[in-house]
């Protein structure tokens, strides 16, 4: 069983991750969904946005972020920081797989990323 790993993340680091989340989300929202490449790139950017926003939330609330390879650990840490769920489990097939994703799936990922980025922004106030 892999050891759970976290690293310290101060407010400045959390804000840097939030900025990255906002930029990945902006990139995801720029794409016209429909074609396989655009769907996959939008979905990948949405996942990167959500991951960065999750780090920001954990840093702002707990002062640390997940640094391990197990996405379940990151989800557990995020739940402890009060956000109900993540899409980290979808990261591997969307970002590293060769199969296309649908425009609907990409749109769902972008909507999820928007939600978690907004949550991180609210926690930074």
C-alpha positions as CSV (number, residue, x, y, z in Angstrom):
1,X,0.0,0.0,0.0
2,X,1.5,3.3,-1.0
3,X,2.3,5.8,1.7
4,X,0.1,8.9,1.7
5,X,2.1,12.0,1.0
6,X,1.4,15.6,1.6
7,X,3.5,18.7,1.3
8,X,3.2,22.1,2.9
9,X,1.3,24.7,0.9
10,X,1.2,28.2,2.3
11,X,-1.2,30.9,1.2
12,X,1.1,32.3,-1.5
13,X,1.5,28.8,-2.9
14,X,-2.2,28.2,-2.7
15,X,-2.8,31.5,-4.6
16,X,-0.3,30.5,-7.3
17,X,-2.2,27.2,-7.7
18,X,-5.5,29.1,-7.9
19,X,-4.1,31.3,-10.7
20,X,-3.0,28.1,-12.6
21,X,-6.5,26.7,-12.1
22,X,-8.0,29.9,-13.5
23,X,-5.7,29.7,-16.6
24,X,-6.4,26.0,-17.3
25,X,-10.1,26.7,-17.0
26,X,-9.9,29.6,-19.3
27,X,-8.1,27.4,-21.8
28,X,-10.7,24.7,-21.5
29,X,-13.5,27.2,-22.1
30,X,-11.9,28.6,-25.2
31,X,-12.3,25.4,-27.2
32,X,-15.3,24.6,-29.4
33,X,-16.4,21.1,-28.3
34,X,-17.4,18.5,-30.8
35,X,-14.2,17.3,-32.5
36,X,-12.3,14.6,-30.7
37,X,-9.1,16.5,-30.2
38,X,-10.9,19.6,-28.9
39,X,-13.0,17.5,-26.5
40,X,-9.9,15.8,-25.1
41,X,-7.9,19.0,-24.8
42,X,-10.8,20.7,-23.1
43,X,-11.3,17.8,-20.8
44,X,-7.6,17.6,-19.9
45,X,-7.4,21.3,-19.2
46,X,-10.5,21.0,-17.0
47,X,-8.9,18.2,-15.0
48,X,-5.8,20.3,-14.6
49,X,-7.9,23.2,-13.5
50,X,-9.7,21.1,-11.0
51,X,-6.5,19.6,-9.7
52,X,-4.9,23.0,-9.2
53,X,-8.1,24.4,-7.6
54,X,-8.2,21.4,-5.2
55,X,-4.6,22.1,-4.2
56,X,-5.5,25.7,-3.6
57,X,-8.4,24.8,-1.4
58,X,-6.3,22.3,0.6
59,X,-3.6,24.9,0.9
60,X,-5.9,27.7,2.0
61,X,-7.8,25.5,4.5
62,X,-5.3,22.9,5.7
63,X,-2.0,24.4,4.8
64,X,-1.0,21.4,2.7
65,X,-1.7,19.5,-0.5
66,X,-1.6,16.0,-1.7
67,X,1.7,15.0,-3.3
68,X,1.2,11.3,-3.9
69,X,0.3,9.3,-6.9
70,X,-2.9,8.0,-5.4
71,X,-5.9,10.1,-6.6
72,X,-8.0,8.7,-3.8
73,X,-5.6,10.3,-1.2
74,X,-6.1,13.7,-3.0
75,X,-9.8,13.3,-2.9
76,X,-9.8,12.4,0.8
77,X,-7.7,15.5,1.6
78,X,-10.0,17.7,-0.4
79,X,-13.0,16.3,1.4
80,X,-11.3,17.1,4.7
81,X,-11.0,20.7,3.4
82,X,-14.8,20.6,2.8
83,X,-15.2,20.2,-0.9
84,X,-17.5,17.2,-1.5
85,X,-15.9,15.5,-4.5
86,X,-13.4,15.6,-7.3
87,X,-13.0,14.1,-10.8
88,X,-9.4,13.0,-10.2
89,X,-10.3,9.4,-11.1
90,X,-11.0,10.5,-14.6
91,X,-7.6,12.1,-15.0
92,X,-5.8,9.0,-16.3
93,X,-8.1,8.0,-19.2
94,X,-8.7,11.5,-20.4
95,X,-5.2,12.8,-20.2
96,X,-3.1,9.7,-20.9
97,X,-5.4,7.4,-22.8
98,X,-5.9,7.2,-26.5
99,X,-9.7,7.0,-26.6
100,X,-11.7,10.0,-27.6
101,X,-14.1,11.6,-25.1
102,X,-17.5,13.0,-26.1
103,X,-18.4,16.6,-26.2
104,X,-20.9,15.9,-23.4
105,X,-18.2,14.4,-21.2
106,X,-15.8,17.3,-21.9
107,X,-18.6,19.8,-21.1
108,X,-19.3,18.0,-17.8
109,X,-15.6,18.2,-16.9
110,X,-15.5,21.9,-17.7
111,X,-18.6,22.5,-15.6
112,X,-17.0,20.6,-12.7
113,X,-13.8,22.6,-13.0
114,X,-15.7,25.8,-13.0
115,X,-17.4,24.7,-9.8
116,X,-14.2,23.8,-8.0
117,X,-12.4,26.9,-9.2
118,X,-15.2,29.1,-7.9
119,X,-15.0,27.2,-4.6
120,X,-11.3,28.0,-4.4
121,X,-11.9,31.6,-5.2
122,X,-14.5,31.9,-2.5
123,X,-12.1,30.4,0.0
124,X,-9.4,32.9,-0.9
125,X,-11.6,35.9,0.1
